[in-house]
Amino acid sequence: MLTQTLPVTVLSFPAVRPVSGASIYDSLRSMDLFSQWPDADVLKLSSMGRERRLDKGDVLIRQDESNGRHLFLVMTGEATVTWEDAQGVELLLATLGTGDMAGEMELFDGGPHCATVRAATAVRVLAFHREDILRVLKEKPEHAMGFLGEISRRLRQSNRRITGICNHKTPRRVASILVSMLDERGVRMKDSDGRRCVLLRQRPTQRRIAELAGTTRETVSRLFTRWEGWCEDRNNDLMIYDEAKLRRMAGEE
C-alpha cells in the first residue's frame, strides 16, 4: 500500500507537562503491565513520569532516528505504528491504545527506532527517561519480565500481520484483525433480544481495519455487507454473533 507523504509535526522532547504524582500513579496502576507491581515500586516510577500531549498527525517516534532516550506509555487516544521500506511503501504494523508502550525495544538496546509512531487521534502519553526505567529494572529485575513479555507480544503481532498480508487472502486477513481486537477488548454478552454475542465497543473505522489488513476500505465494506446476519455494525459497535465462524475464517479452528 503506497501512502502519500504528508507534513507532520515532530514533538520537541525538552518540553514536558508535569502532572500530579497521584494522576500518574492511578494511570500506571490501571495498566496490566504494572498491575502486579508493589505500591512502593509504582509510586517510585510515578515520580519519574512526565506527560506529553500530541495532536492528530504528530510524530512521537520516527523510524531510523537514533534518539531512543524515552519510553512512552499511552494514557488516552490512539497512535499508529508503521514501517516504511526503501521504496517508500508503508506498512501499518499496529495501533496503540491506553496502556500500550512505545520505544520499548530501544529501551534495552539503545539502537535506532525500527518504526514510526504517529498520533491517530489526540493522544496523551507518559514519558520516562531511559536511564530512569533501566535503574528501576536493575533494582527490581523481576519487573523486566513484564517489559520483555510486551516486546515479545508486539513482535509476534507484527510478524503475524506481515505473514498474513504476504500469504493470506483478504477475508482471512480482515477476520484475523477482528479476532485480535476481540481477544484484546471483546465483551461476551446478550443483546436486547437475548442473543449471545461478542461486543467490540467503538470499533476502528473501516479505513483503519483496511490499513491493518493491507487492503482498501471499499473491500472491508463489501466484506461487512457479506457477513451481515452474524457480524453487525451498530453505532460504531461491532456485534459478532458467530465467534466460531469468525475464528475459522481467521484460520484458528
Backbone bond lengths (Angstrom), bond angles and torsions (degrees), N, CA, C in turn:
res aa  C-N    CA-C-N  psi(-1)  N-CA   C-N-CA  omega(-1)  CA-C   N-CA-C  phi
1 M - - - 1.462 - - 1.514 108.70 -
2 L 1.324 118.32 116.48 1.446 122.48 178.06 1.513 109.12 -82.17
3 T 1.299 117.02 138.00 1.452 120.53 -179.80 1.511 109.59 -122.44
4 Q 1.308 116.00 142.30 1.448 121.28 178.85 1.515 109.88 -77.10
5 T 1.322 116.80 137.43 1.453 120.54 178.71 1.516 109.39 -77.57
6 L 1.323 116.77 122.77 1.452 122.11 -178.73 1.518 109.49 -112.45
7 P 1.330 117.64 150.79 1.460 119.07 175.52 1.514 110.17 -66.77
8 V 1.311 116.90 133.70 1.452 120.98 -179.60 1.517 108.97 -131.05
9 T 1.297 115.00 161.52 1.454 121.53 177.19 1.511 108.80 -101.44
10 V 1.318 117.58 127.79 1.453 121.61 176.26 1.515 108.13 -98.96
11 L 1.314 116.53 127.55 1.456 120.41 -176.39 1.517 111.34 -65.93
12 S 1.305 115.87 144.08 1.456 121.87 173.36 1.519 107.95 -89.92
13 F 1.310 117.73 111.92 1.447 121.42 -170.73 1.527 115.61 -65.29
14 P 1.348 120.97 -30.36 1.461 117.28 -179.05 1.523 113.79 -61.32
15 A 1.338 118.37 -27.42 1.459 119.99 -178.45 1.517 109.88 -79.04
16 V 1.317 117.26 121.59 1.452 121.45 179.24 1.510 109.06 -131.11
17 R 1.313 115.17 158.66 1.454 121.28 177.64 1.523 107.83 -115.66
18 P 1.330 118.65 110.15 1.461 119.02 178.46 1.515 110.59 -68.50
19 V 1.309 116.34 142.14 1.456 121.62 174.36 1.514 107.55 -129.42
20 S 1.300 116.15 163.11 1.454 119.81 -175.01 1.513 110.82 -65.59
21 G 1.340 115.50 147.78 1.453 120.32 177.71 1.514 112.07 -59.18
22 A 1.339 116.33 -36.00 1.465 119.85 179.88 1.517 110.87 -64.14
23 S 1.350 116.86 -40.57 1.456 120.55 -179.92 1.521 110.87 -64.23
24 I 1.332 117.23 -43.97 1.458 120.86 178.61 1.523 110.01 -66.19
25 Y 1.329 116.59 -42.05 1.469 120.02 179.03 1.522 110.72 -57.78
26 D 1.333 116.96 -47.34 1.461 120.56 -179.17 1.527 111.09 -61.86
27 S 1.340 116.45 -40.12 1.463 120.02 179.62 1.524 110.78 -64.82
28 L 1.329 116.76 -44.83 1.461 120.05 -179.47 1.521 111.15 -66.00
29 R 1.319 116.72 -43.12 1.460 120.29 -176.90 1.529 111.52 -63.37
30 S 1.340 117.02 -28.25 1.465 120.24 -179.04 1.526 112.57 -79.66
31 M 1.339 117.64 -10.40 1.462 121.41 -178.01 1.522 110.10 -89.29
32 D 1.333 116.31 138.87 1.464 121.34 -178.11 1.525 111.77 -55.79
33 L 1.327 116.56 -37.76 1.463 120.74 -175.85 1.526 112.17 -58.60
34 F 1.336 116.95 -32.23 1.464 120.75 -175.25 1.527 113.07 -111.83
35 S 1.321 117.04 6.41 1.465 119.74 -173.77 1.527 112.74 -65.04
36 Q 1.343 117.75 -26.29 1.458 120.97 -178.42 1.530 112.84 -100.35
37 W 1.322 117.28 0.62 1.463 119.32 178.99 1.528 109.71 -72.01
38 P 1.334 118.44 144.76 1.469 120.60 172.40 1.528 110.57 -60.86
39 D 1.327 116.06 150.96 1.462 120.43 -178.54 1.524 112.23 -55.04
40 A 1.327 116.68 -40.68 1.466 119.85 -177.23 1.522 111.33 -61.32
41 D 1.334 116.86 -37.88 1.466 120.10 -179.35 1.522 111.11 -71.54
42 V 1.343 116.85 -39.15 1.469 119.78 178.26 1.527 109.96 -66.48
43 L 1.331 117.21 -39.77 1.465 120.47 177.86 1.526 110.97 -62.63
44 K 1.323 116.38 -40.71 1.464 119.90 179.21 1.522 110.52 -63.46
45 L 1.337 116.08 -43.90 1.460 119.71 178.76 1.523 110.80 -65.56
46 S 1.334 116.85 -35.87 1.465 120.89 -179.55 1.520 111.70 -58.62
47 S 1.320 116.16 -36.01 1.466 119.83 -177.32 1.523 112.26 -69.48
48 M 1.323 117.13 -13.40 1.466 121.24 -176.52 1.521 112.96 -96.99
49 G 1.335 118.12 -14.03 1.461 121.03 -172.27 1.511 113.70 -84.83
50 R 1.317 115.71 148.90 1.459 123.32 173.80 1.526 108.31 -132.59
51 E 1.311 115.65 145.54 1.463 120.12 -177.41 1.522 111.02 -90.11
52 R 1.338 115.77 141.09 1.460 122.27 170.53 1.525 107.62 -125.81
53 R 1.319 115.40 144.25 1.459 121.23 178.00 1.520 109.04 -117.21
54 L 1.313 116.12 134.83 1.455 122.11 -179.89 1.520 109.10 -122.25
55 D 1.325 115.79 141.44 1.454 121.05 170.00 1.522 108.84 -89.68
56 K 1.315 116.44 161.74 1.459 120.87 178.14 1.527 109.89 -54.94
57 G 1.328 116.14 129.12 1.457 121.50 179.98 1.511 114.30 96.49
58 D 1.335 118.35 -15.53 1.461 120.53 177.93 1.525 110.56 -66.38
59 V 1.329 116.13 143.32 1.458 121.88 178.50 1.520 109.33 -97.06
60 L 1.312 116.12 123.89 1.462 121.81 176.93 1.521 110.51 -89.36
61 I 1.327 116.31 -44.14 1.464 123.26 179.81 1.521 107.47 -134.54
62 R 1.333 117.00 135.74 1.460 120.31 179.53 1.525 110.11 -114.64
63 Q 1.322 115.35 133.60 1.462 122.28 -179.34 1.529 111.40 -53.94
64 D 1.333 115.18 136.79 1.472 125.42 174.36 1.524 113.90 76.57
65 E 1.326 118.65 -6.46 1.458 118.71 176.71 1.527 109.93 -78.14
66 S 1.310 115.92 142.42 1.471 121.38 -175.95 1.524 110.24 -104.26
67 N 1.329 115.03 62.14 1.467 118.94 179.05 1.526 110.17 -129.49
68 G 1.346 115.00 39.06 1.457 119.65 -176.08 1.513 113.06 -75.02
69 R 1.333 116.44 64.54 1.462 120.68 -177.62 1.520 112.38 -96.59
70 H 1.343 116.95 -4.16 1.456 119.61 -174.44 1.527 111.45 -132.01
71 L 1.320 114.20 150.79 1.459 122.52 165.64 1.519 106.42 -108.73
72 F 1.336 116.64 135.61 1.455 121.23 -177.98 1.525 110.13 -117.20
73 L 1.318 115.97 139.29 1.461 122.88 174.26 1.523 107.90 -120.98
74 V 1.326 116.62 126.84 1.460 120.97 -178.26 1.523 109.41 -76.51
75 M 1.336 116.06 124.96 1.461 121.53 176.61 1.524 110.80 -92.56
76 T 1.326 116.78 -49.52 1.465 121.76 178.57 1.521 108.89 -143.95
77 G 1.340 115.73 156.41 1.453 121.15 177.43 1.519 112.62 91.50
78 E 1.334 115.36 -175.64 1.460 122.01 -179.29 1.520 110.16 -131.22
79 A 1.332 115.34 146.06 1.460 122.09 176.04 1.520 108.83 -134.32
80 T 1.324 116.49 152.97 1.458 121.17 178.62 1.525 109.83 -104.36
81 V 1.327 115.30 148.50 1.460 122.41 174.65 1.525 106.84 -114.93
82 T 1.329 117.54 117.05 1.460 121.23 -176.42 1.522 110.33 -127.29
83 W 1.330 114.39 151.62 1.467 122.08 176.19 1.514 108.36 -124.77
84 E 1.327 116.82 136.39 1.458 122.12 -177.59 1.518 109.89 -118.62
85 D 1.354 116.30 131.50 1.462 119.24 179.69 1.526 110.51 -86.80
86 A 1.328 116.05 -177.74 1.464 121.06 -174.55 1.524 112.59 -65.22
87 Q 1.340 117.29 -22.75 1.465 121.25 179.46 1.527 112.55 -89.73
88 G 1.324 117.09 1.57 1.453 120.11 179.35 1.512 114.27 86.05
89 V 1.338 117.43 9.25 1.463 121.03 176.65 1.526 108.31 -79.86
90 E 1.322 115.96 125.82 1.456 121.73 -174.46 1.523 110.62 -105.55
91 L 1.321 115.98 132.73 1.465 122.20 179.23 1.517 108.99 -117.70
92 L 1.320 115.55 127.93 1.462 120.53 176.82 1.522 108.68 -80.54
93 L 1.327 116.79 116.21 1.458 121.57 -176.73 1.518 112.93 -89.94
94 A 1.329 116.93 -35.92 1.463 119.36 -174.91 1.518 109.71 -167.07
95 T 1.321 114.98 164.54 1.460 121.42 168.07 1.520 107.52 -117.68
96 L 1.309 115.95 142.09 1.457 121.98 -179.64 1.521 109.47 -108.13
97 G 1.323 115.48 139.99 1.458 121.39 176.47 1.515 109.96 -133.16
98 T 1.307 116.31 -167.45 1.461 121.87 -176.77 1.527 111.50 -53.26
99 G 1.330 115.92 127.11 1.455 121.52 178.37 1.510 114.61 93.88
100 D 1.344 118.06 -10.12 1.462 120.73 -179.88 1.526 110.99 -83.39
101 M 1.343 114.86 156.40 1.456 121.41 -178.93 1.520 111.19 -106.12
102 A 1.323 115.53 156.49 1.460 122.80 170.27 1.520 107.55 -138.79
103 G 1.330 115.46 139.64 1.459 120.34 -179.24 1.509 113.89 87.00
104 E 1.357 116.98 12.96 1.465 119.06 -174.62 1.526 112.70 -73.45
105 M 1.344 118.41 -31.08 1.461 119.05 179.29 1.527 110.43 -68.66
106 E 1.330 116.05 -43.82 1.461 120.36 179.39 1.525 111.49 -67.24
107 L 1.337 115.97 -21.32 1.464 120.23 176.92 1.519 110.69 -57.12
108 F 1.335 116.73 -39.13 1.459 120.48 -174.88 1.525 113.10 -91.97
109 D 1.346 118.28 -38.61 1.468 117.93 -174.63 1.522 113.95 -103.13
110 G 1.337 117.74 -11.43 1.456 120.07 178.34 1.512 114.31 67.67
111 G 1.336 117.75 11.40 1.454 121.36 -177.65 1.513 112.70 -83.02
112 P 1.348 116.58 -178.94 1.467 120.20 178.52 1.519 111.21 -68.31
113 H 1.320 115.78 157.20 1.459 120.49 179.86 1.525 110.03 -67.29
114 C 1.326 116.47 136.76 1.462 120.91 -177.16 1.522 112.32 -92.89
115 A 1.333 118.56 -3.44 1.461 121.57 -179.66 1.523 108.61 -156.87
116 T 1.328 115.01 167.80 1.463 121.84 176.95 1.520 109.43 -102.78
117 V 1.321 116.32 134.88 1.465 122.00 175.99 1.524 107.17 -113.61
118 R 1.339 115.79 120.71 1.467 121.84 -175.96 1.526 109.42 -129.07
119 A 1.320 116.55 139.49 1.464 121.06 179.56 1.524 110.13 -67.42
120 A 1.339 116.20 125.07 1.465 121.28 175.51 1.522 111.02 -90.51
121 T 1.336 115.95 -20.01 1.466 123.77 175.02 1.524 106.33 -139.90
122 A 1.308 116.98 -176.54 1.461 118.79 167.91 1.528 107.74 -62.71
123 V 1.329 116.60 132.63 1.464 121.37 -172.52 1.525 109.86 -132.33
124 R 1.322 115.05 141.60 1.463 122.07 169.58 1.520 107.76 -117.04
125 V 1.335 116.23 129.76 1.457 120.69 178.45 1.519 109.42 -127.45
126 L 1.319 115.02 156.20 1.457 121.76 169.37 1.521 107.61 -99.35
127 A 1.320 116.41 130.54 1.462 121.67 -179.63 1.524 109.32 -109.40
128 F 1.339 115.07 132.39 1.459 121.65 178.10 1.522 108.58 -125.94
129 H 1.320 117.06 134.58 1.457 120.33 175.85 1.528 109.68 -65.16
130 R 1.317 115.39 139.50 1.463 121.66 -179.41 1.527 110.95 -54.43
131 E 1.323 117.19 -42.97 1.463 120.33 -176.92 1.527 111.37 -64.22
132 D 1.338 117.25 -36.44 1.466 120.32 179.73 1.528 110.86 -65.98
133 I 1.345 116.42 -45.02 1.466 119.99 -179.76 1.527 110.31 -64.10
134 L 1.326 117.13 -44.85 1.466 119.98 -179.19 1.524 111.18 -62.94
135 R 1.327 116.93 -34.88 1.462 120.06 178.11 1.529 110.71 -64.57
136 V 1.334 116.15 -42.42 1.467 120.13 178.29 1.525 110.39 -63.32
137 L 1.326 117.22 -43.20 1.464 120.68 -177.47 1.525 111.97 -69.52
138 K 1.325 117.43 -31.32 1.464 119.81 176.43 1.525 110.60 -69.93
139 E 1.337 115.95 -36.60 1.463 119.49 178.46 1.522 111.65 -72.26
140 K 1.341 116.55 -34.94 1.465 122.08 -179.55 1.532 108.65 -128.99
141 P 1.335 117.69 76.55 1.473 120.30 -174.47 1.523 113.72 -60.81
142 E 1.336 117.74 -21.23 1.466 118.69 179.36 1.529 111.34 -63.97
143 H 1.334 117.34 -25.14 1.465 120.12 179.29 1.530 112.07 -72.78
144 A 1.331 116.55 -20.47 1.467 119.57 -178.80 1.523 111.76 -64.04
145 M 1.339 117.31 -26.33 1.459 120.07 -178.33 1.524 111.28 -61.99
146 G 1.325 117.06 -35.47 1.456 119.61 178.21 1.518 111.84 -63.95
147 F 1.333 116.20 -42.44 1.462 119.98 178.59 1.529 110.90 -65.71
148 L 1.331 116.46 -43.19 1.463 119.66 179.46 1.527 110.88 -64.67
149 G 1.329 116.71 -37.01 1.458 119.79 177.10 1.517 111.83 -63.86
150 E 1.337 116.64 -39.64 1.460 120.43 178.66 1.523 110.84 -66.63
151 I 1.333 117.01 -40.53 1.463 120.22 177.46 1.526 110.11 -62.11
152 S 1.328 117.14 -44.34 1.465 120.71 179.35 1.520 111.06 -61.70
153 R 1.340 116.65 -42.10 1.464 120.21 179.93 1.521 110.83 -61.49
154 R 1.338 116.57 -43.52 1.459 120.25 -178.48 1.526 111.14 -67.53
155 L 1.333 117.40 -38.89 1.463 120.11 178.61 1.522 110.85 -64.79
156 R 1.337 116.70 -42.21 1.463 119.51 177.90 1.522 110.73 -63.18
157 Q 1.335 115.94 -40.66 1.457 120.16 179.20 1.524 110.84 -61.45
158 S 1.330 117.00 -45.07 1.464 120.79 179.54 1.518 111.15 -65.27
159 N 1.330 116.48 -42.08 1.466 119.54 179.63 1.520 111.30 -63.15
160 R 1.352 116.81 -41.82 1.464 119.72 178.37 1.519 110.99 -62.41
161 R 1.338 116.19 -40.39 1.461 119.28 -178.00 1.522 110.93 -66.49
162 I 1.332 116.80 -44.85 1.465 120.12 -179.80 1.522 110.40 -65.02
163 T 1.346 116.76 -44.71 1.462 120.47 178.95 1.520 110.88 -62.13
164 G 1.329 116.29 -41.82 1.456 120.12 -179.38 1.511 112.52 -63.75
165 I 1.329 116.84 -42.80 1.461 120.16 -179.73 1.522 110.59 -65.24
166 C 1.329 116.36 -35.81 1.467 120.00 -177.96 1.525 112.36 -76.77
167 N 1.334 117.65 -35.84 1.464 120.14 -166.41 1.520 115.81 -113.88
168 H 1.334 118.92 -16.78 1.454 119.67 -171.55 1.522 111.82 -114.61
169 K 1.328 115.29 154.22 1.453 120.92 177.83 1.525 110.08 -75.44
170 T 1.333 114.81 162.76 1.458 120.82 -171.82 1.527 113.92 -57.53
171 P 1.349 121.01 -47.17 1.472 118.88 -179.28 1.524 112.77 -56.69
172 R 1.321 116.65 -39.65 1.463 119.05 179.42 1.524 110.73 -67.58
173 R 1.337 117.38 -38.56 1.463 119.70 179.93 1.525 110.68 -64.81
174 V 1.334 116.92 -44.09 1.465 119.98 179.60 1.524 110.17 -65.35
175 A 1.330 116.94 -42.37 1.463 120.20 178.17 1.528 110.67 -60.93
176 S 1.324 117.10 -39.45 1.467 120.57 179.50 1.519 111.31 -64.16
177 I 1.341 116.42 -39.40 1.465 120.17 177.54 1.525 109.88 -61.70
178 L 1.329 116.95 -45.26 1.463 120.36 -178.78 1.525 111.27 -65.70
179 V 1.327 117.48 -39.29 1.466 120.32 178.01 1.526 110.32 -62.24
180 S 1.334 117.05 -42.44 1.467 120.20 178.53 1.524 110.79 -60.50
181 M 1.329 116.49 -41.33 1.463 120.24 179.35 1.521 111.31 -66.88
182 L 1.342 116.53 -40.52 1.465 119.46 178.41 1.521 110.90 -63.72
183 D 1.333 116.68 -40.50 1.463 119.96 -179.94 1.524 111.20 -64.48
184 E 1.331 116.91 -32.91 1.457 120.46 -177.07 1.525 112.15 -80.56
185 R 1.356 117.46 -41.01 1.465 117.99 -173.46 1.524 114.17 -147.57
186 G 1.327 117.37 20.64 1.455 120.01 176.25 1.524 111.85 -74.48
187 V 1.333 116.38 148.58 1.464 122.26 -179.44 1.526 108.31 -124.69
188 R 1.325 116.82 121.64 1.467 120.68 176.63 1.524 108.79 -79.63
189 M 1.326 115.95 133.13 1.462 120.02 -174.04 1.525 109.17 -161.16
190 K 1.337 115.43 -177.47 1.457 122.61 171.37 1.519 108.00 -115.71
191 D 1.341 116.21 139.68 1.459 118.79 178.99 1.526 110.16 -80.79
192 S 1.328 116.93 -174.02 1.464 121.30 -176.11 1.524 112.52 -64.51
193 D 1.338 116.99 -19.46 1.465 121.27 177.80 1.522 112.33 -95.22
194 G 1.324 116.58 3.50 1.453 120.42 178.82 1.514 114.45 84.95
195 R 1.339 117.90 7.76 1.463 120.75 179.40 1.530 110.37 -83.26
196 R 1.327 115.39 137.62 1.458 120.25 178.88 1.530 109.95 -75.41
197 C 1.325 115.13 140.61 1.461 119.81 179.66 1.523 108.88 -157.96
198 V 1.329 114.91 173.94 1.462 121.53 170.64 1.520 106.71 -114.50
199 L 1.321 116.15 125.52 1.461 122.10 -175.61 1.524 110.20 -100.25
200 L 1.329 115.44 129.71 1.459 121.99 172.43 1.521 107.02 -113.82
201 R 1.329 115.98 102.19 1.462 120.23 -176.55 1.525 110.85 -74.78
202 Q 1.337 114.82 142.61 1.461 121.69 176.60 1.527 110.92 48.12
203 R 1.322 114.53 57.01 1.462 118.82 -179.80 1.526 110.04 -60.04
204 P 1.330 117.66 153.75 1.468 119.80 174.52 1.526 110.21 -61.06
205 T 1.301 116.70 159.04 1.456 120.43 177.72 1.522 110.14 -64.67
206 Q 1.319 115.57 160.95 1.462 119.29 176.83 1.523 110.93 -60.80
207 R 1.317 117.25 -33.26 1.462 119.95 177.45 1.524 110.67 -64.33
208 R 1.347 117.22 -41.51 1.457 120.22 179.54 1.528 110.73 -66.68
209 I 1.328 117.30 -41.78 1.463 120.15 177.31 1.525 109.92 -61.26
210 A 1.342 116.45 -40.24 1.464 120.62 178.88 1.526 110.89 -62.58
211 E 1.326 117.28 -42.04 1.463 120.28 178.96 1.521 110.83 -62.63
212 L 1.328 116.26 -42.14 1.456 119.99 179.45 1.521 111.78 -64.79
213 A 1.337 116.57 -33.89 1.464 121.02 -176.78 1.520 112.82 -91.98
214 G 1.321 117.88 -3.46 1.457 120.24 -179.90 1.514 113.10 70.18
215 T 1.346 116.86 41.10 1.456 120.79 -179.74 1.525 108.62 -140.66
216 T 1.340 117.67 -162.01 1.459 121.35 -177.86 1.522 110.69 -108.35
217 R 1.330 115.74 159.22 1.463 120.17 178.34 1.520 110.55 -62.46
218 E 1.337 117.04 -37.39 1.462 120.62 -179.29 1.527 111.04 -62.39
219 T 1.329 116.53 -38.14 1.462 119.97 178.89 1.524 110.80 -66.13
220 V 1.332 117.08 -42.84 1.465 120.42 177.81 1.521 110.38 -62.38
221 S 1.333 117.28 -40.91 1.462 120.91 178.81 1.524 110.95 -61.08
222 R 1.335 116.78 -42.34 1.471 120.03 178.92 1.531 110.90 -65.01
223 L 1.329 117.01 -38.38 1.465 119.76 178.61 1.522 110.82 -64.71
224 F 1.339 117.19 -43.53 1.459 119.92 179.34 1.526 110.67 -61.81
225 T 1.331 116.45 -37.89 1.470 119.85 177.16 1.524 110.39 -64.80
226 R 1.327 116.86 -41.41 1.461 121.42 179.68 1.525 111.32 -66.23
227 W 1.331 116.72 -30.09 1.466 120.68 -176.44 1.525 113.21 -91.20
228 E 1.322 117.44 4.80 1.464 119.94 -179.92 1.526 110.19 -56.59
229 G 1.326 115.17 141.33 1.460 121.37 -177.26 1.512 111.25 111.34
230 W 1.324 116.20 -35.96 1.467 119.13 176.07 1.532 112.22 -126.95
231 C 1.330 116.87 -7.62 1.466 122.24 176.61 1.525 106.65 -136.38
232 E 1.332 116.87 102.95 1.459 121.06 -171.98 1.523 111.35 -119.48
233 D 1.325 114.82 136.32 1.457 122.54 179.41 1.524 108.41 -100.41
234 R 1.335 116.87 114.02 1.460 121.13 -178.25 1.518 110.02 -125.26
235 N 1.329 115.22 107.11 1.469 120.30 176.96 1.526 111.98 52.34
236 N 1.331 115.22 46.39 1.468 122.79 178.66 1.522 113.83 71.91
237 D 1.337 117.85 3.88 1.458 121.32 169.51 1.525 107.92 -99.42
238 L 1.322 116.77 142.90 1.460 120.75 179.80 1.521 108.83 -107.30
239 M 1.333 116.20 128.02 1.459 122.39 -179.68 1.526 108.01 -111.65
240 I 1.330 116.85 115.77 1.463 122.13 179.17 1.525 107.96 -102.76
241 Y 1.350 116.60 114.24 1.460 121.27 -176.88 1.528 112.45 -96.36
242 D 1.308 117.22 -11.37 1.467 120.70 178.21 1.523 107.81 -134.20
243 E 1.337 115.01 77.76 1.459 120.17 -177.44 1.523 111.37 -62.50
244 A 1.339 116.91 -37.98 1.464 120.18 -179.50 1.525 110.91 -61.52
245 K 1.327 116.89 -40.08 1.464 120.41 179.18 1.521 110.59 -64.59
246 L 1.337 116.52 -43.08 1.460 120.10 179.15 1.524 110.58 -61.14
247 R 1.327 116.68 -41.83 1.465 119.84 -179.55 1.524 111.10 -68.46
248 R 1.329 117.47 -34.70 1.470 119.38 175.45 1.522 110.39 -64.36
249 M 1.328 116.24 -41.96 1.462 119.86 178.83 1.523 111.21 -63.06
250 A 1.339 116.18 -32.18 1.467 120.75 179.50 1.523 112.15 -80.57
251 G 1.337 116.60 -3.92 1.458 120.58 177.58 1.502 114.41 85.25
252 E 1.353 116.90 17.02 1.462 119.55 -177.25 1.517 112.51 -90.59
253 E 1.332 118.22 -19.28 1.470 119.72 -177.57 1.524 109.57 -128.24
